[in-house]
Amino acid sequence: MEENVRPIMAPRSRPSLFDFALDDERPGIAGVDTRMLTIKTRVTGAMRACLITDSDDGDEAVHQARQHPRLSG
C-alpha cells in the first residue's frame, strides 16, 4: 500500500480531500480499481464485501464478508 504524503499548500488554498477526511477523522480507501469493480459487478451481480481497519488480513475480511447473507441484484 502506498503512503499518502501531505503536500505543502498555499495559505489560502482549500484542503485536499485527503486532508479534509484526515482532519475530520473520516475513513477512506485508496488504490481501488473501480473500472474492474464495475465490470465484475455487471457480470456477477451484487457482491458481499468487508472493509476492515487496523489489519491487512485478507483472509479475515473474506471470512467476515461470507458471514453476511447473500445480496440480490
C-alpha positions in Angstrom: 0.0 0.0 0.0 1.3 3.4 -0.8 1.5 6.1 1.8 -0.3 9.4 1.2 2.1 12.3 1.7 0.6 15.7 2.6 1.9 18.3 0.1 2.7 21.8 1.3 -0.2 24.1 0.5 -0.6 27.8 0.0 -2.2 29.6 3.0 -5.4 30.5 1.1 -5.8 27.1 -0.6 -8.6 24.7 0.3 -7.6 21.4 1.9 -7.4 18.4 -0.3 -10.0 15.6 0.1 -7.3 13.6 1.9 -6.7 16.4 4.4 -10.4 17.0 4.9 -11.0 13.4 5.7 -8.0 13.1 7.9 -8.8 16.3 9.9 -12.5 15.1 10.3 -11.3 11.6 11.2 -13.2 10.0 8.3 -12.1 6.7 7.0 -11.1 6.3 3.3 -9.8 3.8 0.9 -7.3 4.2 -2.0 -6.0 2.2 -4.8 -9.3 0.5 -5.8 -9.7 -0.2 -9.5 -13.3 1.0 -9.9 -13.4 0.0 -13.5 -12.7 -3.6 -12.7 -15.2 -3.4 -9.8 -17.9 -2.1 -12.2 -17.2 -4.8 -14.8 -17.2 -7.6 -12.2 -20.5 -6.3 -10.7 -22.1 -6.2 -14.1 -21.0 -9.8 -14.8 -21.6 -11.4 -11.4 -24.2 -9.1 -9.8 -24.0 -7.7 -6.2 -21.1 -9.0 -4.1 -20.6 -9.3 -0.4 -17.6 -7.4 0.9 -15.9 -6.3 4.1 -13.7 -3.4 4.9 -11.5 -3.9 7.9 -9.2 -1.4 9.6 -6.1 -1.8 11.7 -5.2 -5.0 9.8 -4.2 -6.3 6.4 -5.6 -9.8 7.0 -7.4 -10.5 3.7 -8.5 -13.9 5.0 -10.3 -12.3 7.9 -12.0 -9.8 5.6 -13.2 -12.7 3.4 -14.4 -14.7 6.4 -16.4 -11.7 7.7 -17.9 -11.0 4.3 -19.0 -14.6 4.0 -20.9 -14.3 7.3 -23.4 -11.9 5.8 -26.4 -13.1 3.8 -26.2 -13.0 0.0 -27.3 -9.9 -1.8 -29.7 -9.8 -4.7 -29.2 -7.5 -7.6 
